[in-house]
């Protein structure tokens, strides 16, 4: 899929979500520029200031760790975004929704990371760790801790809270 088509799908997906659109667009450019390193090194050097600005602005200022090397399909939606941490080895499909305080990564240092398939909806505060696959159309509830595969179309939620007197 062409870069402009991906940007168009992101724009459609984030309609009315200005902050999410800005973050996703900034990520898309950073991802494109990072790809230049191995093919067009001199051109990549010209992009380094943008890549540094991306890290300072998106990661340090907004608190959204979405590394430029992460593979993400078109139509990514980021709601609210604060406190989000995504490992650069994670693979995220198309039309995925992420909310604030989501963590997606490995269990061990340099260990394998999750694969999130298309049309997955991930609730706020969800933690998805390890060499697992979240199937197409799955829903991950707020606060869920997921360390096993979630089949396509299924839901993963934490048990209900216990109420004490």
RAHU-V603377 format. One record per pair of residues at least 6 apart in sequence whose C-alpha atoms are under 6 Angstrom apart, sorted by the first residue. I is the first residue (numbers start at 1). J is the second residue. Records with the same first field share a line. If there is no record, write none. Layout:
BEGIN
I = J  J
END
This chain:
BEGIN
6 = 74
9 = 74  75
10 = 74  75  76
13 = 75
14 = 21  77
20 = 78
30 = 51  68
31 = 68  69
36 = 44
37 = 44
58 = 64
59 = 65
63 = 82  83
64 = 82  83  84
65 = 84  85  86
66 = 86
67 = 88
69 = 88
70 = 88
71 = 91
72 = 92  93
73 = 93  94
74 = 94
75 = 94  95
76 = 95  96
77 = 97
78 = 98  99
79 = 99
80 = 100
81 = 99  100
82 = 100
83 = 100  101
84 = 100  101  102  103
85 = 103
86 = 103  104  105
87 = 105
89 = 113
90 = 113  114
91 = 115
92 = 116
93 = 116  117  118
94 = 118
95 = 118  119
96 = 119  120  121
97 = 121  122
98 = 122
99 = 123  124
100 = 124
101 = 124  125
102 = 124  125  126  127
103 = 127
104 = 127  128  129
105 = 113  129
106 = 112  113  129  130
107 = 129  130
112 = 130  131
113 = 130  131
114 = 130  131  132  133
115 = 133
116 = 133  134
117 = 134  135  136
118 = 136
119 = 136  137
120 = 137  138  139
121 = 139
122 = 140
123 = 140  141  142
124 = 142
125 = 142  143
126 = 142  143  144  145
127 = 145
128 = 146
129 = 147
132 = 148  149
133 = 149
134 = 149  150
135 = 150  151  152
136 = 152
137 = 152  153
138 = 152  153  154  155
139 = 155
140 = 155  156
141 = 156  157
144 = 157  158
END
